[in-house]
Amino acid sequence: MPTRVFLTIDTELMWRHHVAGLDPETIVQRSLEPAGVGIGWQLAQLGRHGLKATFFVDPMPALVYGLDPIRRVVGAVLEAGQEVQLHLHPNWTGATAGDRGASYGPFELIDYSLEEQARLIAGAADMLVAAGAPKPVAFRSGSYSASDDTLLALAELGFRYDSSHNGSEHPWPSAIGLDARQIAPIAYRGITEVPVTLIEDRRDHLRHFQICALSAAEMKAALDHAARAGHAAVTVVGHSFELANRAGTRPNAVHVRRFEMLCRLLGRRREALVTSHFRDLPVLRLDQADAPLGPSLLRTRLRQAEQLWSNLVEERVA
């Protein structure tokens, strides 16, 4: 059977731009459409290669900046034939426009009680629907911060999937009670957990499959490994803003090339690596003993050199 690929883009207004005191429209632009390589550009690349992707959209900044930015990004994603699911950074509950981040709620969802988590998730889902999205069936917590209580709350609210378990951030803030090396989808606490895919970049050290975290060679090797071993799923993480520098003022060419390579590869290998939407309720092989790609000193050293270039050159402010 082919391996399902969940190509996911966490889509949010960036707290760092709020703290910097930027005006609201600049915050929106540098978070969602930075330097011409944001959501619109990513949607175009996905469409060019015939790929399905999930945009986990965080509506919580609407509490501070209104629903219009969320409505715009939801509309763009749906118009492009991609899906919107729910993302949530709870610190926006206590935020105030213009105060440079002086006020905020607890940053980690796991710091809330079960009842508080359920209320937060339900309220965020309502805002997402108000912004034009279908009722969400999948969830990812901001910073991968989720616990068994999070999954219980999601199940009570009728969600089918969670994708917050990230073994490279385990046990904090990714605090779901699964093994750190769990990468195969699993039925757990009343929901199907679809963990973020990991590789072992050096012995006994896990690194998650994120565009800005793995080199093109590491991503290709991880996908080859998954297809060859018959993995149930691969879950890739990107962000609305991460193909630009941290200031959101110029493209990061290293990250842009990685995204382009990933799209080309998935487009060429669509029979073995099938990109999927959660809303389609795909049949997933659960509880397989899928294991992360093993370490390669050469791959790791090459990525570290690439990251050094990225940090010193590509992250410069325009």
Beta strands, then each sheet from edge to edge (+ up, - down):
strand 1: 3-11
strand 2: 54-57
strand 3: 83-88
strand 4: 138-141
strand 5: 161-162
strand 6: 186-188
strand 7: 191-193
strand 8: 198-202
strand 9: 205-208
strand 10: 233-239
strand 11: 273-275
sheet 1: 6+ 7- 5- 4- 3- 2- 1- 10-
sheet 2: 6+ 7- 5- 4- 3- 2- 1- 11-
sheet 3: 8+ 9-
end
